[in-house]
Amino acid sequence: MIQAENLAFSYTGSPPFVLDGIRFAVEDGDYVSILGDNGCGKSTLVKLILRFLRPTRGSIEVKTKRIGYVPQRSDAAASGFPITVHEMLDSYRRLLKLRDKSVIEESLNRVGLSGCSGALMGTLSGGQSQKALIARALMGDPELLILDEPSAGVDQDSQREIYGLIKALNAVRGITVVSVEHNLEAAVANSTLIYHLSGGSGHMCTPRQYVSEYLKPKGDEDHA
């Protein structure tokens, strides 16, 4: 689904590089969480996958054009801007040139927001707002779903619902998932693979390997 080879990126086109020597593969049906400290290049990597940015060196190939993208839930999404959930989704439907308007309600049903079509976006809770953004991403029937910190600003109960939804989309519907994460617990519990970014380079591993290699309690080495 996604193949990166010797990928490097700099916003200036020259050193220092935000990302350098990145190599990884995401196969159909994978659920990959991207983890790392703030400023390590997680969002930059997602922008390269989405082709919002071009590599400075190397290559990244995405083998589908059916991509759904869920950006970070911004303050604007939670503001009082007078647009309803239905209007937001309908504008995206027209952008995708989808003729069948029933896709709006179908997408809302898939995320459990069937009763919120007429609600203003600014009146939704954090969890509802995030589900509306996921519904929008699903309208094009994506093969690849990319999310940027899907649980940011969302309460615990809504987090469980959102990750349950993402997991079902991956495990039941077969949608490949790539998610930038700050939620370590959710990443370990739900992902099939974790891509750890640090110092501009990355390492792909299983959740179990990630816990062993990166979350080992301090002092364990001293008693090994």
N, C-alpha and C positions, 0 to 999 in steps of 0.2 A: 504493500500500500504506500509506504513512504521509505525512501532510501537516501541517506545522506553519506557523501564521501568526501573526506578531507575538507569539510565545510569550515569556512572562516568568514567572519564579518566584522567590519569596522564602520562606524558612522561617518568617519572622515575619509575612508578608503585607504588608510595607512595605519601602522601601529600607533597606539595599542589596540589589539583586537578584543571585542566583546566576547566573541566565540572564535576558537581556533582548533583545527584538527578534529572537528566533530565527525564521528562515524557512528551510524546506527541504522537499524532497519525496524520498521513497524509492519507486521504482517496483518492480513485480513483477519478481523475478529479480535485483535489485541485490544486491551484496555491499558494504556500507558499513562502513568502519572509522572509529570516532570517536577522534580523537587530540587531545591537548592536555596542558598541564602539570598536575601534581597540584593538585587543588582548583579546577579550571576549570569543573566542573559536568558532567563526563562521566557519572558514575553517577546524578546527579540527572536528567539528560536521559533516561536509560534508565528510571528510575522513573516519569517522566511518560509515556513510551511505553507502559509496562506498566500504567498507571493506578494505580500505588501512591501517586502524588501527583497533585494537581489543579493546573492552571495558576493562577497569581495573576492573570494577564492573558493574553489571546489564546486560541488554541486549538491542539489537536493531535488529529488524527483518525487512527485505525488501522482499516483497512477489512477486518480479519479478526479472528475470535475464536480462531482456531487458531494459538496462539502457544506456542512452546517457549522456555523460559528456562533458561540455564545460569549460575548465580551464580558469584561468585568462590569458588574452592576454599578453604574455611575450615579452620582448625585442627580444628574439630569433625569435619569430613569425614575427616581423617587421624588421628583419635584412636582409642582402643581401644573405643569404644562398640560393644557386641555386636549389630550388625545386619549381615546378609549383603547382598550385592549383590541377590540375588533378593528378599529381604524389603523392601529399600528400593524397588525397582521395583514390587513387588506392592502396597505401600501407596499408591503413586502411581496404579497401575492402578485401584485401588478408588476413589480420589479422583476420577478421571476417569469412573468408572462404566463401565469397559470390561469386558465379560463374558468375552471370549476371553483366557485366560491365556497363550496362545501369543505374544501381543504382547511379553511379557517377553523370551523367547529371540530373537524376531525383532529386537528393538531391540539386544540384546547382540551378535547376529551382525553387525548393520550397523556397529557400532563396533569389531569385532574382539575382543570379550570373551566369546566363547561358552563358554570354559572357566572363567570366573570367577564363575559364578552363585552357587556356594556359599561363596565366599570372604568373609571379614569385610571390611567397608569399611576398617577400620583397618589391614589388612594389605596393602592395595594400594599400589603405587607412585604417585607424583604423576601420571604419565601415565595409569595405569589408572583412578585415581580420577576424573580429568577425563573420561575416556571414559565412565565409568559415569554421570556427571552428564549428558553429552550423550545417552546412551542413554535416560535418564529423560525428557529434553526431547523426544525423538523419538516417545515412546509415543502421543502424541495426534495423530500425523500432521500436524505443523504446516506452515502455509504461510509463517510467519515465525519465524525462529530468532534469539534475542537472547542474546549471550554477553557476560560481563563479565570481561575479561582472561583469555582461555582458556589462555594459556601460562604464567601466573604459577605459580612453584614447580615447573615441569616441566623435565626435562632436554632437551638439544638434540635427541636422537633422537626422543623422545616429542613434542616440539614439531612436528617435521616430519610425524609421523604425524597429529597432531591437525589441523594446518592442511590437510594433504592430505584428511582426512575432511571438514572444513568446506567446502573448495573443491569436493569432489565432490558434497556435498549441495546446494550452490548451482548448480554448472554442469550436473550430470547430472540431479538430481532436481528442480531448479527452485525450491528453497526460498530465499526472500529472507532475507538474513543482515544483521544489524546487530551489530557487535562493538566493545565498548569495548576499546581497545588501548593497551598500553605498549610493545609489540613493533613498532618502526618498520619493521624489515626485513620482517617477515611481513605487515604492513599494506600496504606498497608492493607486495610480490610477489603478494598474493592478492586484494586488493580490486578492485572495478570503480570504486569511488568512495571518497573520503576526506572526512570532515567534520571540519574543524579548529576546535576551540573555543579561544577566547582572550578574556580580559576580559569574559566573559559573553555574547559573540556568536560566531557561527560562519560558516564559509565552506565550501561544497561544491566539490570539485575532483577531477580525475582523479589517480591516483598520480603520473603524470609531472609534472603541474602542481605537485603537492605537493612533489616533490623539487626542482623548479626554484625555487619560491617560498619554501619553509621550510627546506630542507636545503642550500641553497647554502653552500659553504665560506666561512668568514670571510675577508675580504680580496678576494673576487671583485669586489665593488662598486668597490673602489679601482682595479682594473685594467680595469674595463669601458670 
